[in-house]
Amino acid sequence: MRDGLYDRQPSLAQLTSATFDGPVKAISYRPALSAEGNMVWTEQRADGSQLIYQKEPGATWFQQISIVVIGLLPVEWLL
């Protein structure tokens, strides 16, 4: 059964796809795991080069500490 918003509005689906393939891709980071299993973020620069961050880009030290602390809490049952 196909009765979603994008099935009824093909032009909206194309616009959303174009947005994520264009402008959003240029201003976002691509998360991945390094060979050592650590989280890294890759930024695609305008000149075609890539910049790899070892820490979450744009996060303050307080946000980084908060993420570590929350990661230690047993919150999986909340998901």
C-alpha positions in Angstrom: 0.0 0.0 0.0 1.5 3.3 -1.1 -0.4 6.2 0.4 2.3 8.4 1.8 2.7 12.1 1.3 5.5 11.7 -1.2 3.4 9.1 -3.2 0.7 11.7 -3.7 3.1 14.6 -4.3 5.9 13.4 -6.7 7.1 17.0 -7.1 7.5 17.3 -3.3 9.6 14.1 -3.3 11.8 15.4 -6.1 12.2 18.8 -4.3 13.1 17.0 -1.0 15.6 14.8 -2.8 17.2 17.7 -4.6 17.5 19.7 -1.3 19.4 16.8 0.4 21.6 16.2 -2.6 22.5 19.9 -3.0 22.5 22.6 -0.3 22.2 20.3 2.7 25.0 18.1 1.5 27.3 21.2 1.2 26.6 22.3 4.8 26.5 19.0 6.7 29.0 16.6 8.1 29.2 12.9 7.3 29.6 10.7 10.4 31.6 7.5 10.2 33.8 5.2 12.2 37.6 5.4 11.8 39.7 2.3 11.3 40.3 2.3 15.1 36.5 2.3 15.7 36.3 6.0 16.8 33.6 8.4 15.6 34.8 10.9 13.0 33.0 13.6 11.0 33.9 14.4 7.4 33.2 17.8 5.9 33.2 18.2 2.1 34.8 21.6 1.3 33.8 23.8 -1.6 37.2 23.1 -3.3 36.5 19.4 -3.3 38.8 18.6 -0.4 37.7 16.8 2.7 38.3 17.8 6.3 38.0 15.1 9.0 37.2 16.0 12.6 38.0 13.8 15.5 35.6 15.6 17.8 32.0 16.6 17.0 32.3 19.8 15.0 30.6 22.9 16.5 30.1 21.2 19.9 31.2 23.1 23.0 33.2 21.4 25.7 30.1 21.3 27.9 28.1 19.5 25.1 30.9 17.0 24.6 31.1 16.2 28.3 27.3 15.9 28.4 27.3 13.4 25.5 29.9 11.3 27.3 27.9 11.4 30.6 24.6 10.5 28.9 26.4 7.7 27.1 27.3 6.2 30.5 23.7 6.3 31.8 21.5 3.2 31.4 18.9 4.9 29.1 18.4 2.3 26.4 15.0 1.3 27.9 13.8 4.8 27.0 14.3 4.2 23.3 
